[in-house]
């Protein structure tokens, strides 16, 4: 039993490491994953890595194709729409109903400051990572471990959608000031207003990503599903 538990813990830890790489933009949509290279880099057996691959494939983050191996998933238009629907339900409610002095407020503030620093350095990939941290902190306001875990998985899939847009400056730059505005409204004790601002923000973000997706398909000569 102890050995089985240790194997399960290792599998979950490695799966979380790969999700983290997706959230940070280290892995991009459509990228092929080398089983040999990854097992060596992560210092695990190929059998463990295959179990991780199966787990992440079920989550829709990876795709396995016979005779081609495993690659990072390319989100569909339907999945992008669904991601944003879920985000509006979770994030806006978490913000609107949050306790103003919640400890996650510190994480929100740190994420905003990180985004500003990386924006000044024009490190747009790290701006994107700070943006993810900001939204993760918003969900933490709900004090639900289930929501935190679900949103962690959702963020990995969301970053794949962001990977469809090849200009990270265009994608991430506008949200540095938007995040700051939401934070300031929330800190001023107006959570409902902050939630309304966030809702409009998410609608804007969704339109940007869907437009990028449509352009990418058009460039490839593929009709959108």
N, C-alpha and C positions, 0 to 999 in steps of 0.2 A: 504493500500500500504506500509506504514511504517513497519508494522508487517511482511509482506511478505519479504521485503527487509532485515530486521533483521534476519529472519530465513535463507534466502539465504546466507547472510554474515557468519552466524554461520556455516552453512553446508560447505561452502568453506574453512573457517578457520580450521575446524576439519579435512577436507580432506587433507589440507596442512600439518597439524600436523602428520597425519598417513603417508603421503608421506615422511615427514622428518624422521620418525622412520624407514622407509624402507631404505632411503639413509644412515642413520647412522648404519644400520645393526641390529637394535633392533628387527625387525621382519624378519623372515627368510622364504625362499621358502617352501611351503607346510604347514606352521604353521596354526593351527586352531585358529580362533578368537572367543573369548567368547563375545557374545553381552552384557550379564549382566556385566561382568568384565570391558569391555571397556566403556560402558555407564557410569558406576560408576567412573572409573578412569578419564574420560574426562568431567565428570559432565554435561552430556547431556541426553536428553530423548532417549528412544530406537527408537522412530520414526525418530528423527534427525539422529541417528546413521545408521538406515536402509537406509536413503536417501544418506548418505555418502558412505555406502557400494555399493549402486547402481552406484554412480558416479565413484568410483574407480574400480568397475567391468567393466564398459564401457571402462575405460582406460587400462584394461588388467592387473591391479595390484592385484586384488582380484578375487576369483572364488567362485560362489555360486552353491552348489550342493544340490538338493532336499533331504531332510531327513538327511543331513550331515552338513548343515550350510555353513558358510563363512570361507574361508582359503586364505592364501597368495598364489598368483599364482606361478607356477613353469614355467619359460620361456621355450619356445620351441627352438629348434635349429634354425628354420627359423626366429624367432623373434630376437634371438641374432645376427644373420647375418645382419638383417635389422637395428638393433640398431647401429651396427658399421658402416654400410653404411651411415646412417644419421649423425653419429658423424664425420666421415671423411669429409662429405660435409659441415657441419656447422663449426666445430672447425678449420679445416685447412684453410678455407676461411677467417674466423674471424681473425685468427692469421696473415695470409699473407697480409691482407689488413688493418691491424690495424695502428692507429696513435701511434708512439713510446712512447709518453708521456701520453697515455690514463690513466685515474684514475684507471681503472681495473688492471693496472700493479701492483699497491700497493697490491691489493687483491691476485694476483698471487704470489707475493713475500711472503706475509704473509702465504699463504697456503703451499708454499715450506718450509718455516721455521718451520711451525707447523708439517709438515711431518717429518722433520729432528729430531725435539725434541721427537716426539712420537716413531720414529725409534730407537733412542738411549735408550729410556725407554722400547723398545720391546713391545709397545702397538700397535699391528698391526691393530686392529679394528679402532683405532683413526687415524692411518696412512691412512687407506682406506677413512675415512671421510675427511681428509685433501686433499687427492687426488681428491675427488669429488669437493671440494671447488676450487681446482686449475683449473679444467676443466670448472667449472661454470664461473670462472673469465675470462677464455679464450673466452667463448661465449659472455660475457658482453662487450668484445672489439668491438662487432658489433653494439652496441648501438640500439638494437631492443628489445623492451619489449615482442613482440610476440615470438621471438626466446628464450628469457630468460625463459618465461613461459613454452614453449614447451620443452626446455632442462631440466627444473626442473622436469617435468613429466618423461622424458626419463631417468634421473639419478636414479629415484626410481626404474624403471624397470631394469636398468643396475645393481644396487646393488643386485637385486634378482638374476641376472645372476652370480654375484660374489659369492653369497651365495652357489652356486653349488660346489664351490671349498672349501674343508674343511680345507685347510691349509692357513690361512690368511697371514702368514709370506711369504710363497712361492709366493702368489698372489701379495702382495703389496710392498715387499721389493725392487724389482728391479726398481720400478717407482719413488722412492725417488730421486735417482741420475738422472734419465731420466728427471724428472720435472725440476730439477735444471739446467740441460744442456739446455733444451728448453728455460727456463727463461733467462739464460745468453746470449744465441744467440739472443734472442729478444731484450734484453737490450742493446746489442752491435749494434743495428740498422740494423739487418739482418732478418726481418720478414719472407721473402720468404724461407730462409734457415731453420728458426725455424718451419715453416709450414711443410717442407719436413721431418724434424726430427720427428714432431708430427705424420705425416702420417705413417711412419715406426713403430713408437711406438704403434699406434692403431692397425696396422696389427698384431704385436707381441701379444698384449693384446687379440685380438680376437681369435688367435690360441690357447692361453692358456685356455681361457674360453670354447671354443668348445671342446677341448680335455678333460677338466674336465667334461663337460656335457656328452660326449660319455662314459667316464669311469663310471659315475654315472648310466647311463642307463644299461650299461653292468653288473654292480654289481646287479642291480635290475632284470636282465634278460629280459629287454625290448629292442626291436629293435628301433633304432632312426627313427623318422618320415621323 
